[in-house]
Amino acid sequence: MKILRYSLSAIVLFGMILFSACDENNNLVLFSVQNDIDLGAQVAEQINNDPQYVKMARADYPEAYSYLDAMVNEILDKGDVAYREEFVWDVTLLEGDVLNAFATPGGYIYVYTGLIKYLDNADDLAGVIGHEIAHADLRHTSRNLQKQYGVQILLSIILGENASQLATIAGQIAGSVAGLSFSREFESESDARAVEYNANTIYACDGVKNFFQKLEDSGQTGGTPEFLSTHPSPDTRIADIVAKAQALSCDTDLLANSGYADFQASLP
């Protein structure tokens, strides 16, 4: 019976691979889009209940959220985001002197006030937001899970045989997501996609490079978040982003009268 079950599982897995071999971004992902959505919702719930994340309520900062929502929607609506309609794309401000932003599966985006205050203009923040949207849209976390947990565990989750494991994974992601690191391939992929997303918006398409450049100029590259420091090096990432913008021939002029200073001033 055990052999038969494993044989049936292998057949199911093979069928899933055939059907999921090409998701909307042409990536092999065993998790379904709904799995991403469910996992993201569980991670968001864990973050909401974790005191290490100081969340800023929308009711208390309506102007700040209005500004940030407009930026996120500008990128989502004009950036050819594959899962624009499927994912929730909910953005949350986190209070703290931290130079970071991160995204979970399913499109939950978190941005620290420290990052917003550190950046010089709206284009720079739009570049970082585009980068984080890309991590979610390209399903980098789910693709990482395939390598980390292996096919058999993921298959048991997908088939509904191990629902508790999904909750465990969600808790692990929530506990480490602010310091989550991706491979060199995934970071480069998100950098390039950020340029593509912003190429059709009101923002400079290469804005994501400006944060790296500021860190380089100030000598602060050591100890910065993984997505902004290594894998690959800032110098390499800047060069690759510039090359991508040149290849697309997209607008690199900074947005005039963006209201970014007022946005910064509205934050605690």
N, C-alpha and C positions, 0 to 999 in steps of 0.2 A: 504493500500500500504506500509505503514511504517513497519507494522508487517511482511508483505511478504518480504520486503527488508532485515529486520533483520534475517528472517528465511533463506533466500538465503545466507546471509553473514555467518550465522552459519554453513550452509552446506559446503560452500566454505572453511571456517576455518577448519572444521572437515577434509575435504579432504586434505587440506594443512598439517595438523598435521600428517595425515597418511603418506603422501609422504615425509615430512620433519622430521619425528620422529627420524630417525637415519641419521644424516649427516655423513660426513667422519670420525668424531671423536665420533660417537654414542651419540650426544647431540641433544636435541630437540630445534631447532632454527626456529622461524617463518620466519625470514628474509631469503631470498634466498642468495646463494653465490653472485649472481649479485647485490643484494641489498647491501651486504657488500662492494663489489667493488665500487659501485656508491657512497655510503656513505663515504668511505675512500677517494675517489677522491675529493669530496666536502670538506671534512675536510682538506685535503692537500692544496687545493686552499685557504681556509680560513687562514691556517698557513702561506702560502706564502705571503699573503697580510697583515699579522699581524706584526707590528714592534717589538713586544715583543720577537719574535723569530728571532735572528740574524743568518741567514742562510749563510753558507760558500759555495761559488760557486765552482762547480767541476773544472771549467777551471782555477781557481786560486790556487787550491790545488790538482793537479792530483796525486801526490805520496801518499798523505794521503788517498784519495778516493780509489786508487788502493789497498792499504793495507786493508782498511775496507771492500771493495767489496769482496776481496779474502776471508776474514774471514766469511762474511755473506754467500757467495756461498758455502764455505766448509760445513757450518752447514746445509744449505738448501739441498745440493746435497747428503749429507750422513746421514741426521738426520731423515729420514722418516717423513717429513713434509707433512701433508695430502693435503694441498692446494698449494703445490710447484708450480704447473703449472697454477693454476687459479689466484692467487694473484700477484700483481705487484712486491712486495719485493724491493721497492726502499728505499735506505738509504740516509739520509741527516745529515751532521754535523752541529751542532748549536754551535756558539761561546758563551761562557759564563762560569763563575766560578760556575757551578751548578753540583751537584753530581746526575745526572739523565739521564735516557734514557726512551723513551716511543714509543709505536706503536699504530697505528690507524687501524680500520677495513680495510681489503683489502691488508695489508702488507706494509704500509708506516712506516718506522722506523726512529727515530730521536735520535741522540746521542750528548750529550753536551761534549765540549772539557774538561770541568772541571772534568767530570767523567773519561775520558781517561787518563788525567794527574794524577788523584788520584790513579788509579789502578796500581798495581805493574808489571803486565805481561799480555801477550796476552791471557792466559788461563782465567784470571779473566774477561776480557772484553768479551771473547767468551761465558762465562757463562751468563753474563748479556744479551748479544745479543740473546742467546738461550731462555732466559726467555721472552724477548720481542717478539720474533718470536712466542713463544707459546701462548702469549696473543692474537695475531692476528689469528693464526692458529686454536686455540680453540674457537675463535669467542666470546671472553669474553665480548666485548663491546655490541655486538648485544644481547647476552643473558642478559646483564644488562638492556638493553632497554626494553626488554619484561617485566621485573619487574617494571621498572620506569614508563613506559607509558601505559601499559596495552594492552590487545589484540585488543580492538576496534580501537584505534588510529593506531596501527601497521597494522592492517588489512586494514584500509583506505589508508595507504601509499602503502602497497603491491599491492592493487587493483588499484592504480593510481588515487585515489580520493582526495588525500591530499599531492600533491608533495611539496607544500610550507612547510609542517611540516618537511619533510626530510631535507630541507635546514636549517630550524630553529634548528633542532637537530644537524646538522653538525656544525653550528656556536657555539652552546653550548659546543660541544665536543672540538672544536678547542680552545675555550677560556679557557678551564680547563684541557686539556689533559696532560699538563706537570705535573699537580698535581693530576692526575686521580688516584683514589684508587679503588681497587677491593676487593672482599670479601676474607676472610681467605681461603675459599675453592679454589677460583680462583688463589690466590697467591701461595698456596701450589701445586696446579695442574701445574702451570707454572714452579715452581722450579723443580718439578719432571720431567717434560717434557724436561727442559733444560739439565738435566743429561742424559736423554735418547738420545736427539739430539746429544750431544757432545761425547757420548760413542763411536760413529763410526768415529769420526774426529781425526785430529792430536792434538787436544787440550785435556787437562785434563777434564775428564767428570764431575768432581765436582767443576769446577772453579767458579760457581755461588756462592758458599759458602764463598769464600775468601774475597769478599767485606764486607759481614756481619761481618766476623771475624775481619777485619781491623777496622771497625767502633767500634766493641766491645772493641778491644784492646786499641783504642785511646779515648774511652769514648765519641764518637760522635754520638751515636745512636739517641739521642734526636733531633727532628727537621729535620730529613732526609726524603727523599721522601717516600710516603706510600709503594711503592713496595719494598723498601729496609729496612724498619724499623719495622712497626707493621703488624698485620694481617697475620700470628702470629708473636710472638716476634723473634728477631734475633737468640736467643739461640735455640729456637724450630726449626727454619728454618735450621740452621746449622746442628742440629742433624738429621733432616729428610733428608737433602741432603746427608749427610754421609751415612745414612742407605740405601738410594736409590742406591748410588754408590756401596756399599758393596753387595747389592742384585743383581746388574747387573754384579758384578766382573769386572768393567771397569777400564781402565787405569787412574790413578790419578797423574801421573808424569807430571811435568811442561814441556812445549815445550822448547827445547833448541834452541838457536840461532834464536829466533822468529823475531828479528828486531823491537821489540816493542819500545825500547828506541828511535830509529830513527823516528819511527812513531810519538811518543810523541813530539819529537823535531821539527817535520815538522808543528806542529800546532801553531797558534798565542797565 
